[in-house]
Amino acid sequence: MGRCDRLRTEIAVYLEDVGDANTLEILDHLNTRFRWGATMNQIGNVLARDRRFSKAGYMEGLADSGFRQRLCIWSLVAN
């Protein structure tokens, strides 16, 4: 089992249940689901490099600090 295989399968299961989700929602789910958690960089790399996931769009808004925040919305690729 590779380094990120558990993260990949859990993200796939989460997106099957929820449908589309942004990167922050996926990160929050993984950090509550697993004891060791994950970083935003890990999640971004896993989502970008796995062919099961595709970008469905972007979501823009303001972060708590007042800065503009742009998050990717991810979905499962239909087989």
Contacts in CASP RR format, 6 or more apart in sequence:
PFRMAT RR
TARGET T0000
AUTHOR 0000-0000-0000
METHOD contacts of the structure
MODEL  1
MGRCDRLRTEIAVYLEDVGDANTLEILDHLNTRFRWGATMNQIGNVLARD
RRFSKAGYMEGLADSGFRQRLCIWSLVAN
4 42 0 8 1.000
4 45 0 8 1.000
4 46 0 8 1.000
6 34 0 8 1.000
7 30 0 8 1.000
7 38 0 8 1.000
7 42 0 8 1.000
7 43 0 8 1.000
7 46 0 8 1.000
8 46 0 8 1.000
8 50 0 8 1.000
8 52 0 8 1.000
10 29 0 8 1.000
10 30 0 8 1.000
10 33 0 8 1.000
10 34 0 8 1.000
11 26 0 8 1.000
11 30 0 8 1.000
11 43 0 8 1.000
11 46 0 8 1.000
11 47 0 8 1.000
11 53 0 8 1.000
12 52 0 8 1.000
12 53 0 8 1.000
12 76 0 8 1.000
14 21 0 8 1.000
14 26 0 8 1.000
14 29 0 8 1.000
14 30 0 8 1.000
15 21 0 8 1.000
15 26 0 8 1.000
15 53 0 8 1.000
15 74 0 8 1.000
15 75 0 8 1.000
15 76 0 8 1.000
16 76 0 8 1.000
18 25 0 8 1.000
19 75 0 8 1.000
19 76 0 8 1.000
20 56 0 8 1.000
20 73 0 8 1.000
20 74 0 8 1.000
20 75 0 8 1.000
21 29 0 8 1.000
21 73 0 8 1.000
21 74 0 8 1.000
22 59 0 8 1.000
22 71 0 8 1.000
22 72 0 8 1.000
22 73 0 8 1.000
22 74 0 8 1.000
23 40 0 8 1.000
23 43 0 8 1.000
23 44 0 8 1.000
23 47 0 8 1.000
23 71 0 8 1.000
23 72 0 8 1.000
23 74 0 8 1.000
24 71 0 8 1.000
26 43 0 8 1.000
26 47 0 8 1.000
26 74 0 8 1.000
27 38 0 8 1.000
27 40 0 8 1.000
27 43 0 8 1.000
30 37 0 8 1.000
30 38 0 8 1.000
30 43 0 8 1.000
31 37 0 8 1.000
31 38 0 8 1.000
46 53 0 8 1.000
47 53 0 8 1.000
47 72 0 8 1.000
47 74 0 8 1.000
51 77 0 8 1.000
52 76 0 8 1.000
52 77 0 8 1.000
53 74 0 8 1.000
53 75 0 8 1.000
53 76 0 8 1.000
53 77 0 8 1.000
54 74 0 8 1.000
54 75 0 8 1.000
54 76 0 8 1.000
54 77 0 8 1.000
55 72 0 8 1.000
55 73 0 8 1.000
55 74 0 8 1.000
56 73 0 8 1.000
56 74 0 8 1.000
56 75 0 8 1.000
57 72 0 8 1.000
57 73 0 8 1.000
58 70 0 8 1.000
58 71 0 8 1.000
58 72 0 8 1.000
58 73 0 8 1.000
59 70 0 8 1.000
59 71 0 8 1.000
59 72 0 8 1.000
59 73 0 8 1.000
60 68 0 8 1.000
60 69 0 8 1.000
60 70 0 8 1.000
60 71 0 8 1.000
61 68 0 8 1.000
61 69 0 8 1.000
61 70 0 8 1.000
62 68 0 8 1.000
62 69 0 8 1.000
63 69 0 8 1.000
END
